[in-house]
C-alpha cells in the first residue's frame, strides 16, 4: 500500500516484491515515465492510522488474482485473542479518566506533543497534530476502546448521541493548547509551522431539490467543518 505509491516517486519503479507477486499484471513505466515520476515531490507526508498484525498467508492455487490476494498476507487486530493495543490513547488513560471523554486528556496530550516538539522539532519541519473523523470513519469510530467496529452484534456501551461531540471538543482544545505551547516555547528558535490535518471528500446533491442541494454543505460541516 505505502510502497506502491512511495517507491515510484523515490526510485522510479514499483517495489520489487510487487513486481515478483503481481508479475506482468503490474504496468511498466517507460524510461521517460520513470524519469518523470522519480523525485516528483518536495516532501513526503504519511497519515499513520493504527497498527495491525500481519501474517504470511499465500493464496491457494486457483485463487482469482486481485489486489488483496496478491499480497499473500492476512491481517488481524488481535493475537491469541489479545488486541494489539488501543487505537487512540493509552489504555491506562482510558482506565484512569476515560481518555478523550475527560478534559484531563488535554494535559497529557500537551505533554506528549511537547515531547515531540523537543525531540523532533527540527527534523519534522511541519507539525500536523490533529485529525478529525471522516465519512469512512464515522463518529462511532472515535470511542474505539468501547466498541469493536467489526463486532457481530451492536455495541451498547457509551452514548453515541453525546460522546462523539465531547471527544471532538476535547480533541480541538488539545490541539489548540499544543499549538499554544509550540508558539510560546519553540517557534522562536525552531521556526517551524504547525497545523491541522483533516480528511474530507466531495459531495454532490443526489437530486435537484432544495433539500438535497443543501445536504452536501451540511454533511461537510459535520465532517470537515466540525
C-alpha positions in Angstrom: 0.0 0.0 0.0 2.6 2.5 1.1 5.4 1.2 -1.2 3.0 1.1 -4.1 2.8 4.9 -4.2 6.0 5.9 -2.5 8.6 3.7 -4.2 7.8 5.1 -7.8 8.4 8.7 -6.7 11.6 7.8 -4.9 13.1 5.1 -7.1 11.2 5.4 -10.4 9.6 1.9 -10.2 7.3 -0.2 -8.1 8.7 -2.2 -5.2 10.5 -5.4 -6.3 8.1 -7.5 -4.1 5.2 -6.2 -6.1 6.9 -7.0 -9.3 7.5 -10.5 -8.1 4.0 -11.2 -6.8 1.9 -9.3 -9.4 4.0 -10.1 -12.5 3.0 -8.7 -15.8 -0.3 -7.5 -14.4 1.6 -4.6 -12.9 2.1 -1.9 -15.5 5.6 -0.9 -16.6 7.0 2.6 -16.5 8.7 3.7 -19.7 12.1 5.3 -19.3 10.5 8.7 -19.9 7.8 8.0 -17.3 10.2 6.7 -14.7 12.3 9.9 -15.2 9.2 12.0 -14.8 7.9 10.1 -11.7 11.2 9.8 -9.8 11.7 12.7 -7.5 8.3 14.2 -8.2 7.9 15.6 -4.7 9.2 18.3 -2.3 8.3 16.3 0.8 6.5 13.1 1.7 3.6 13.1 4.1 2.2 9.9 5.7 -1.1 9.5 7.6 -0.5 6.8 10.2 -3.8 5.4 11.4 -3.2 2.3 13.5 -1.2 -0.9 14.0 -2.3 -4.3 12.8 -0.8 -7.8 12.9 0.3 -9.3 9.5 0.9 -12.9 8.9 2.2 -14.8 5.8 -0.8 -16.4 4.0 0.0 -17.5 0.4 -3.1 -17.7 -1.8 -4.5 -21.1 -2.6 -3.8 -22.4 -6.1 -6.5 -21.3 -8.4 -7.4 -18.2 -6.4 -8.5 -15.4 -8.6 -5.8 -12.7 -8.8 -6.7 -9.4 -7.1 -5.1 -6.6 -5.2 -6.0 -8.2 -1.9 -5.0 -11.7 -2.8 -1.7 -10.6 -4.4 -0.3 -9.6 -1.1 -0.2 -13.1 0.4 -1.0 -11.8 3.9 -3.7 -12.0 6.5 -4.2 -9.0 8.8 -5.7 -9.0 12.3 -6.1 -6.6 15.1 -5.6 -9.4 17.7 -3.1 -12.1 18.5 -4.1 -15.0 20.7 -7.3 -13.1 21.4 -5.5 -10.1 22.7 -5.9 -6.8 20.8 -2.7 -5.2 19.5 -3.4 -2.2 21.7 -5.7 0.8 21.9 -6.1 2.8 18.6 -6.4 6.1 20.2 -4.9 6.9 23.6 -3.0 4.6 26.0 -5.3 2.2 27.8 -4.1 3.5 31.2 -5.6 6.9 30.4 -8.8 5.3 29.3 -9.0 3.4 32.6 -8.0 6.4 34.7 -10.4 9.0 33.4 -12.0 7.9 30.2 -9.5 9.3 27.7 -10.8 12.0 25.4 -14.1 11.9 27.2 -12.4 13.8 30.0 -10.9 17.3 29.9 -7.9 15.8 31.8 -6.7 14.5 28.5 -5.6 18.0 27.4 -2.7 18.0 29.9 -1.5 14.6 28.9 -1.9 15.3 25.2 0.1 18.5 25.6 2.9 16.7 27.4 3.2 14.2 24.6 3.1 17.0 22.0 5.8 18.9 23.8 8.0 15.8 23.9 7.6 15.6 20.1 8.4 19.3 19.7 11.5 18.9 21.9 12.8 15.7 20.3 11.8 16.0 16.7 11.1 19.7 16.0 14.0 20.4 13.6 13.6 17.1 11.9 9.9 17.2 11.2 9.6 20.7 9.9 5.8 20.9 9.8 3.6 19.5 12.5 0.1 18.2 11.7 -1.0 17.3 15.3 -4.7 16.7 14.9 -7.2 15.0 12.5 -10.9 14.7 12.7 -13.3 11.9 11.8 -14.3 11.2 8.2 -17.3 9.8 6.5 -15.5 6.5 6.0 -14.5 6.6 9.7 -17.8 7.6 11.2 -18.3 9.1 14.7 -18.7 5.6 16.2 -15.0 5.1 15.4 -14.0 7.8 17.9 -14.5 5.7 21.1 -12.8 2.6 19.7 -11.8 1.4 23.1 -15.5 1.0 23.9 -16.7 -1.0 20.9 -15.2 -3.3 18.4 -16.1 -1.9 15.0 -16.3 -5.4 13.5 -18.2 -7.0 16.3 -21.0 -9.3 15.1 -23.6 -7.6 17.4 -24.2 -4.0 18.1 -22.4 -2.4 21.0 -24.4 -0.7 23.7 -21.6 0.8 25.6 -21.4 4.6 25.8 -23.7 7.3 24.4 -23.4 7.9 20.7 -25.6 10.9 21.0 -23.2 12.8 23.2 -19.8 11.2 23.4 -18.6 11.8 19.8 -19.1 15.5 20.4 -17.4 15.5 23.7 -14.4 13.7 22.3 -14.3 16.0 19.3 -14.5 19.0 21.6 -11.5 17.8 23.7 -9.6 17.0 20.5 -9.9 20.6 19.4 -9.0 22.0 22.8 -6.0 19.7 23.0 -4.8 20.8 19.5 -5.1 24.4 20.4 -3.3 24.0 23.6 -0.5 22.1 21.9 -0.2 24.9 19.3 0.0 27.5 22.0 2.8 25.6 23.7 4.8 25.4 20.4 4.3 29.1 19.7 5.3 30.2 23.2 8.3 27.9 23.7 9.7 26.5 20.5 8.7 28.5 17.4 11.2 31.4 18.0 14.2 29.1 17.8 12.9 26.3 15.6 10.9 28.5 13.2 8.6 25.7 12.1 5.0 25.6 11.1 2.2 23.8 12.9 -1.3 23.0 11.5 -4.2 20.6 11.4 -4.6 17.6 9.0 -8.2 17.0 8.1 -9.6 14.4 5.8 -12.8 15.1 3.7 -14.4 14.3 0.4 -16.5 16.0 -2.2 -20.3 15.7 -2.1 -22.9 16.4 -4.7 -26.7 16.7 -4.3 -28.4 13.5 -5.3 -31.4 15.4 -6.9 -32.2 19.0 -7.8 -34.5 19.5 -4.8 -33.7 22.4 -2.5 -33.3 20.0 0.4 -30.8 17.8 -1.5 -28.9 20.9 -2.6 -28.4 21.9 1.0 -27.3 18.4 2.0 -23.6 18.5 0.8 -22.9 21.6 2.8 -24.5 20.1 5.9 -22.5 16.9 5.7 -19.3 18.8 5.2 -20.0 20.8 8.3 -20.3 17.6 10.2 -17.1 16.2 8.8 -14.7 19.0 7.8 -16.3 22.0 9.5 -16.5 20.1 12.8 
